Amino acid sequence: MIEYKGYVAAVEFDDSADILHGRVVNSGPYPIATFEATDAKQLRREFERSIDEYLAWCEEDGVEPRKPFSGRLNVRLGSELHAAVAAAAAARGMSINAWIVQALRETSGAATLPA
């Protein structure tokens, strides 16, 4: 994963063509930018160029750019799961939010991402 101006891109390698493909993954249901390159330095340049072009296009056309995810998420748990989560959080001396964030970091593989 690489990051630029708050946008995060996932990168995959196409072994059959020796090409790195990237796409923005934190801007909603579809990527605002995709890009490709043959090496890591070129990939980063293409990613940054794609984001800069996207933002310039939005400004030129008077369109609000799709923002990176805000970090806010509403989840409907149901009353029984809500109670279980509240009890688990209280047992660890944590808020429900902190407990959920910790659980999601541990299970998503995102434990090393910044808060």
SVG drawing of the C-alpha trace seen along z (x, -y; Angstrom):
<svg xmlns="http://www.w3.org/2000/svg" viewBox="-31 -25 43 40">
<polyline fill="none" stroke="black" stroke-width="0.4" points="0.0,0.0 1.1,-3.5 -0.3,-6.9 -0.5,-10.4 -2.6,-13.3 -4.7,-11.0 -5.4,-8.6 -4.3,-5.0 -3.5,-2.7 -3.2,1.1 -0.7,2.5 -0.6,5.8 2.0,7.4 1.1,8.9 3.7,11.6 2.7,12.3 3.4,8.7 6.0,7.6 3.8,4.6 2.7,3.2 -0.9,2.1 -2.3,-0.2 -5.7,-1.5 -7.0,-3.9 -8.9,-1.9 -10.1,-4.4 -12.4,-6.7 -15.6,-4.8 -17.0,-1.9 -14.9,-2.4 -11.4,-3.7 -10.9,-7.3 -7.6,-6.5 -5.8,-3.5 -2.2,-3.5 0.6,-1.2 4.4,-1.1 7.3,1.2 9.2,0.3 8.4,-1.1 9.7,-4.6 7.7,-5.0 4.7,-3.5 4.8,-6.1 5.2,-8.9 2.2,-7.6 0.1,-7.3 0.9,-10.9 0.4,-12.1 -3.0,-10.3 -4.2,-11.9 -3.0,-15.4 -4.7,-15.1 -7.9,-13.8 -7.9,-16.8 -7.2,-19.2 -10.0,-17.8 -12.4,-18.1 -11.4,-21.7 -11.6,-22.6 -15.1,-21.1 -16.3,-22.4 -16.9,-18.9 -16.3,-18.0 -13.5,-15.3 -14.2,-12.0 -12.5,-12.2 -10.5,-9.5 -12.6,-7.6 -13.3,-9.8 -12.6,-7.2 -16.2,-7.3 -18.4,-4.2 -21.8,-3.5 -22.4,0.2 -25.7,1.9 -24.9,4.7 -28.2,5.8 -28.9,5.5 -27.4,8.8 -24.1,8.3 -24.0,4.6 -24.4,5.9 -21.6,8.5 -19.3,5.9 -20.0,3.4 -19.2,6.1 -16.0,7.2 -14.9,3.5 -15.7,2.9 -13.8,6.0 -10.7,4.6 -11.3,1.0 -11.8,-0.3 -14.5,-2.3 -16.7,-0.4 -15.1,-2.4 -11.5,-1.6 -12.4,2.1 -13.9,2.3 -11.0,0.4 -8.5,2.8 -10.5,5.9 -10.7,4.6 -7.0,3.8 -6.1,7.3 -8.4,9.2 -8.0,7.1 -4.2,7.2 -4.2,3.4 -2.4,3.5 0.5,1.5 -1.5,-1.3 -1.5,-4.7 -4.5,-5.6"/>
</svg>
